[in-house]
Amino acid sequence: MKTQRTFFRLISIFCALSLFAVQPGFAATKSVNKLKSAGRTANSIPNTILNGVQAPLKSVGINGDFYIDTKNLNIYGPKKNNAWPLPISLRGTAGVAGTDGRTGTPGVAGTDGKTITNTSTVSGSAGATGATGATGITGPAGSTGPAGASGSAGPAGPPGPAGSTGATGSTGAPGSSGSLGVVVSDLTPWTISTASPGTGQVITVFPLLTANKMYSFTIMVNATRARYPGEIKGTIALTSGLNGLRSSSITSYFTTNLSGTVHTSEIMFYGTISVGVDVDSIQLTVLDVVGHSGTDAISFTGVSWLTEVGSIT
């Protein structure tokens, strides 16, 4: 009922607003002018009814328009002086409940359906219960036989004599260490460029030598320069400084390069190493004896061979 009253109220307001939208048709005098026809004309801007889900903004509509807030059921208008007046609620007040309608008369009851005449409604009599058969006779339980006599335990045998412990054998001599095999490594290339005589660079060749081991080694170094002759000295020693390195290696050489072209020379080191109780390594020191590499740099490459040959007892 409330929904219908709200709907009728909206229709009534819409009709009233439609009348408001019509140009004034009555003059201030007693005479009556003819009403203008509906629709747009070339001389006027017709008013309309706008709607939205909130209150209208000031920029919405023109003077004379109405606006319905469909969410809150409020109506605004007519707009005047480019401003909207306060809204009027479209919600109706609660009306008086209508009287109940009259109760309809009950309908006529239908006739009962016909009963099938050839169907018996009498229950048949129960059949007689058959006689129960006789229970068979239970046989007697057998008697338990007598238990047999236990045999006597035999005498325990005397313990055997304990054997004597044999003598412990002497410890065998340790076997010789097997060879580690040949380890071949390329040296990382390096360059000397110095004008100070007797200066150069230190290179670590074998970075990890096991303690209490003996090794044989060979180190081959190639030195390349372009113009000047000079003397290059190479020495090898254990990094720890211990006196465990034995070698018959060349330690210096002198090159004469009269043609001024690229010249390559070789230095070879070989010998044996006896490593002490700590891990050790071999360092190779290469020096420019004359100091010509400041204007004619010397480039070095090389390769090394290392073989484990035994243990130090």
Secondary structure, DSSP 4 states (H G I P E B T S, - for coil): -HHHHHHHHHHHHHHHHHHHHSPP-B-SSSSBPPPPPSS-BTTB----EEEESSPPPTTSS-TT-EEEETTTTEEE---BTTB----EE-PPPPPPPPPPPPPPPPPPPPPPPPPPTTS--SPPPPPPPPPPPPPPPPPPPPPPPPPPPPPPPPPPPPPPPPPPPPPPPPPPPPPPPPP--EEEEEEEEEEE--SSTTEEEEEEEEEEE-TTEEEEEEEEEEEEESS--EEEEEEEEETT--S-EEE----EEEE--TT-S-EEEEEEEEEEEE--SS-EEEEEEEEESS-GGGTS-EEEEEEEEEEEEEE--
